[in-house]
Amino acid sequence: MKFLQIAAIAAALSALTFGCQKKAEKKASYPPTPATLVKAEGKSVRKYIDTLGTISSLHSVNIVPQVSGQIVKINFEQGQFVKEGDVLAEIDPRPYAAAVMQAEGNLRQAEAQLKIDALDVERNRKLAKDNYVDKQTFDSLLAKVEVDKGVVETCKAALETARINLDWCKIKSPISGKVGLYNINSGNVVAAGTSVITTIEQLDRLYVDFVVPSQRLYDVKRFMEANGGKASVDVSYIEDDLGHRKTVAEVDIILNKIRYESGTAVLRGRLDNKDGLFWPNQPVKVRVNLEEIKGAVLIPNMCIQIGPKEPFVYIAAPYKDGVYVISQRDVGEGQLFDGGMRAVSGVKDGEMVVKSVSSLRLQAGPFVYAATPEGLIMGADSKPILDPAKMREFMSNATAIADELRAKFAKEAAEAAAKKQAPVEALKAAEKAAAGE
C-alpha cells in the first residue's frame, strides 16, 4: 500500500533532520485533514444496457371505406375512445340496397329456370330409356340443367357480394382504441380503398422498439435464451425530471439483421398501458436488464480519481481514536448504477473510501478524520459532534496522533535511507582501502 507522494517527501525531509540528530526548534503541530468518507457497499446488482426507444401501437389502423359513395353520417368525435364493432361512419346505402334487390331477383330467375329444366329431364328420362327420345337430345337436356346450376351459384355469389357491399356502407371499427382527427367530413364522396376517414390507435397494449449496439447483441441474446427467450426492460420518460414515470416491458422479438448505418440491432417489447402512461410515437428511455452480479462492491462515482495509468481511490484505514491513514489504490471501473454508485474492483466491502478531501492540506501528512461536507467532525456514532468542548478534545487528541504518525513515518523513512546508504559507504571504504594498498 503506497502513501501519498507529498507525504513521503515530507517524511523524508523529517528523517533527514532526525538522522543528523541536530537539536531543532520545536515545530508547530498540524491536525489531520477533514475528509468526507463513505463505506464501500457490497450488494447484488444487475448488468444493464441503457438506450433509447420509441413507443408504437400494438394495432394501428387507417379507417378506409371498402365501397364508394357519399358519407351521410359521422358517428364519432375526434379523439374519442371506441370499441371494436362500433359504427364510425355511414355511406349512402341506397345504391347498394338496390343492388341486393337486383341480385335477389336474378337468383330467383335462375332457380326457376333450373327447376323447369330439371322437370324436362325427368319427363324425358323414361322416353329416352325406351328410345322415344334420341340420346343426343337427352344429353342436351342434362347439360342444360348443369348450366342452370352454374347460373344459380353465380347469382348466389352476386347476391352475397351485394350484401357485403351494403354492409360495408356502415364503416365499423376493427379494433378498440382511440380515434384521431376527421380527415373527411359528412357530405363528402369517398372512393373505395383510397380515402382515409380517420385512424385508430390501440393504447392499452403497446410496443416499445429500441436499439442496442451490435457488439452487445450477443449478450442480450444469450441472456434471453437462458430465460425462456425473454428479457425485461425498464421503460421511462426521456425527460430527467419525469424519470419516475416508468413501467416494465417484456422483450421477445429481435429483428433479423443489423442496421449497417448505425451498427445497432433493433428489439421489440410489449407493455401494458391500461393507465395511459405512454402514447404511440413517444420517445422513451430503455434499460435492458441482464444477468445479476452477486457480491458487487459499489462506491460513489465521485470517489474515483483519474491516474496516469489507472483510475484510483483513496482508502482510509482506521488508525486510532477517529484518525485514519489514507493510501492510494488502483481500481477497475464497472457500470454506473442509480444514485451515482459505480461498481469497482480492487475495493472490499466495508472499506472506507475518501469521497472528498483537500489535497493542499494533505501536504501535512496522509492523516484524516471523518467530517461532514460542511466540515463538522463526525463522531464514533457517525453523527456530527456539536459540543464545543468535545470538538476541542477531539482535535487535541487527533493532533497528537498526527504528530505521532509523522514521527513514526519520519523514523521509518530515515531507517530506509540509512539502509540504502550503507552499501554506498561500504563501497567507498573498500575503495579507500584498496588505494592505501
N, C-alpha and C positions, 0 to 999 in steps of 0.2 A: 504494500500500500504506500503510495507516494504522497508526500505532503506538498503543499503549495510551494512553488519555486521561490516566491518572495520571502516566505517564512524560512526556507532553508538558507537563503543568503543571510537573513538576519541572524539566524542561529550560528552560521559560520563566523560572522563578524564577532558575535559574542564569544565564541570559542577561542578566537584569536586573542582576545583580551584576557580570557581565562588562562590560556597557555602561557602567556608572557608573565602572568602572576604579578602584575603591577597593581599597586593599590589605586583603585579607581574611585572617582567620586560617586556618591550614592545616586543612582539613576531613578528617574520617575517610573512609577508603576502604571501599567495600562490595563484596563479591564478587558475582558473578552468582548468580541463584536456581537451585537444583537443580530439574530438571523431568524427568519421565518422557516420553521421546519415542518415537514409533513411525513407521515408514516407511509411507507410503501404498502400497498394493499394487494393481497393475493385473493383472487376470485376467478370464477369461471366466466368466460365471455365467448361470444360467437364472432368468427370471422365474418366479414361482410364486404359488399361492393356497393358503393354509393354511386348513383347515376340519375339520369333524368328520364321522364317518360311522358306519355300523353294518354289521356282518358278517351275512350271511344265507346260507342253504344254496342251492346250485345246484338241488338237489332236496330237498324236504321232504314226506314222505308220512305221512298218517294211515292206519294199518292197520285197515280196516273190513271185516268179513265180508260176502260177497255173498249168503250164504244164512243162514237162521235155524236155530238148533239149540243143542245143549249142547256147550260146549267140553270135550273129553275129554283134550286133551293140549296143553301149552305146551312148545315145543322151543327156547326161547331164554332166556338170562339177561339180567337188566336191565343195560343199559349195554354189552351185547356188540356187537362188530362182526359183521355178517352180509354174505353175498354175495347178489347177485341170484339168485332161484330157490330160496333156502333155505326150507324149510317152517318157519314160525314157530309155527303152532298148528293143531290139528285139531278139526273139528266132527264129532259122531257121524254117520257116513256111512250107517248102515243105512236110514233112510227114503229117502235119495236113491238108494241101490243098488237098493232095491225099485222105485223109480220108473223106473229104467233097464230093469229086467226087464219091467215092465208095458209100457213104450213099445216094447220089442223084440217082445213078444207081439202088440201092436196092429199093428205093422208087418208081421209075418208074416201075420196075418189079412187085412190089406188087400192084400198082394201075392198071396195065394192067391185072393181074390175077383177081383182083376184078371185073373189067369191063367184062371179059369173063364169070366169074361165075354168075354175075348178069344177063347177057343176057340168060344164060342157064335157070335161074329161070323163066324169063319172057316167054321163049319158052315153058316151061313145065307147066306153071301155068294153061292154058286152058285145056291141056291134062289131068292134074291131076284132074281138076274140072269135066271132062267127064269120069273119071275113066280109061283113057287110060294109065296113069302112076300111079303106086301104091303110097299110101301116104308116105310110108317109104322112097322111093326113092326121092320124092319131098322134104320131110323134110331134107334129107341129103344135097340136093342142097341149101336149105335155110341156113343150118348150115355152109356150106362151104363159103357162102357169108359173114357171120358174122366173120368167121375165117379170111377171106381175109381183112375185115375191121380192125381187130385187128393187122394184119401184117402191114397194111398201117400206122396205128398210131405208131407202134413200129419203123418203118422205118423213119417216120417224127421225132420222138424223137431222133433217132440216128443221123439224119441229123442235128438237132438243136444242139446236143452235139458236133458234129464235127465242126460246125460253131463257137460255143463258144470257143472250144479249139483253132481254128485258130485265133480268135480274141484275145485270151489270149497270142498269140505269140508276140503281141505288149503290153509291160508292161506299163500301164498308171498310172499317179499319181492320187490317190484317193482324195487328198486334195491340197490346195495351201499352200506352206511353203518352208522351207529351207532344201535342201538335205544335207546328211552327206558325209562320205567318200565312195570310192569304196570298197566293200567287195569282189566283183567278177569282173574280167575284161573280156573284149571281148575275145571270143575263148574258154572260159571255158564251161563245161557242167553242167547244173543245174538240180536239182531234184525238182519236183513239191511239194510245201508246206513245203520245208525244207531249201532251200538256200536263205539267206538274201542278196540281192544285195546291198541295202543301206537303210537308214532311212530318214524319212521326219518329221520335227517338225513344227507345226504351231506357228508362232511368233507374229502375230498381235493381237491375243487374248490368254491370259494365265490364268492359275490357280495360286493362292498362297495358299499353305497349311501351317497351323500354329497350335500351341497348346496353350491352356490356362489351368491354374491349375483347377483341378476338382472342387475345392471349389468356384471358380469364374464362373463356367459354368452356374449356375442358374441366376446370374446377367446378363450375356450375353444373355441367352435365354429369360429372362423377357424383356430386352430392345428390342430384335428383335421382340418379339410378340407385343410390343407396337408400333412398327414402320413397320408394314406390313410384318413381317417375315424377315427383312433385317437389316444389320448394315454396316456401312462404316469403313474401316480400312486404315490407312496410311502405305504405303509400301515404304521402303527406303533401300539404300545400307547399308550393315552391317558395312562398314568402317566409322569411326567417321568423317574423313575429306571429305567423299563423301555423307554425310547425306542429302545434298541438292538435290541429285538425288532421287526423290520420286514421287509417284503417289497415287491415291486413288483407292481402290478395293471395290467391293460390295460383302458382305458375305451373303449367304442364305443357306449354307449347314453345318450341324453339323453331324458328324459321330455318329453311333448308339450305341457306347459303349466307356467306359473309358479305356485308356491304363493302365493296372494294374501295370506294371513295373515302370512307371514314374508318375502315378497319374495325368495324363493330358487328356484333351479332344481335339480332332482334329476337326478343322473347315476349310472350303474351301471357297475362294472368287474368283471372276473373275475380271480381269482388262484389259483395252485396252492398247495395246503396239505397236501402229502404228509407234511410233518414235524409236522403237527398244531399249528402255532403259534397259529392263530386258531380261534374257535368261533362258531357261529351266535348272533346277538343280542349279540355283544360290541361295545361302543363303541370306536372307534379314532380316531386322528389321521390325517388325509389331507393330503398335499401334492400339488397338481396342478402338474406341471412343464410350463412353457410355453416360449416361444422363448428362444434363447440371446442374451445381451448380451455382445458382444465388446468387450474393452478397458475394462471397467468398473473404476472405482477404488474400493477398499474401505479403510475405516478403522474402528477400534474405535468402537462406538456411543457410548461414554462420552466420546469426544473432542469431541462436538458439544455446544455451549452454546446456550442459548436467548437470542436477542437481542430488542430491541424491535420489530424488523420481520422479520428473517430469522434463522434459525439460523446460527451461525458456528463457526469453529475458530481456534485459534492455530497459525500456521505458523512453524516455526523455521528461519530461514535461516542457514547456517553463516557465521561471520564470520572467526575466526582461532583456531587452537590449541584447538579444542574449545568455544569460546564461540559461542553462537547469539543472533541478534536475532529476537525474536518479533513478529509482527504479526497483526492480526485480519482474517479473511476470511470473507465470507458464503458459504454453501454451500447447495446444493439437496439435500434428503434423498431417497434412493431406498429400496429394500427392505432389510430386515434379514435377514442370512444367518446360517448356523451359526457358532458361536464368537463371537457378538456383533458381527460385522462388518457394516457398513452401506455400501451403495453411495451415493456422493455425486458431485455435480457441483461444479466450482469448485476442485478439488484435482487436481494432476498426479501421475502415477505416480512414485514415488521421493521425493516431498517429505516432509520431516519434519514431523510433526504432534504438538502437545503433548497428551499423554494426561492428565497431572495436574501441577499446579504451585500454589504458594502465592500467592494474589492479594495478600496482605498484603506479602509480601517483594518483590513486583514493583514496589512503590512506589519502590524504589531505582533502578528502571530496567528496561526490557524486555530484559534480558540474562539468558540462562540457560545452564546446562551440562547435559549428559545425565547422569542418575543413575538408579539402580535405585529401585523403590518404597520400599526401606528407606533411601535416601539415599546409597548408595555411589556414588562417582564412576565414570562409565563412560569407559574409555579409548578410544583410536582403534580398537582391535581389537574394540570392543563388549563388552569384558569388564570387570568391576569392578576398580578399582585398589585393591589391598590393602596395598601397601608404604607405610608412613607417610611416608618421605622423598619418594616420588613424589607422594603426596597433597598434601604441603606445597608441593612445587614447582608442581604443577598449580594449586592455589588461589592461590599468589602470582602466577603468570602471568595467571590468569583475573581476579584483582582488578585488576591493572594494565590489562588490556584493557578491563574495565568502566569504570575511571576515564577511559581514553582515549575510550571511546564517549560517556560523559557530557559530557566537554569538547566533543566533536565536535557532539553534539546541541545543547548549550547555545549554541555558536557559530552553528550554523545557525538556531536559534530567534531569537538576537539580530539576525542579519542580516535575517531575515524581518520582525522587529518594526521594525527601522530603515527598511526599505523601505516598510512600511505607514505609519510615522510621517512620512516625508519629504513626502508631499503635504500633510499637515496643517500642517507647519511652513512650507511654501511658501505655503500659503493665508493663514496668519497674517501672514507677511511682506508679502504683497501687500495685505492689509487695512490694515496699518500704513502702508505707502507711500501708499495711497490717502487715508488720513486725514491724512497730512502734507501732501498737495497741497491 
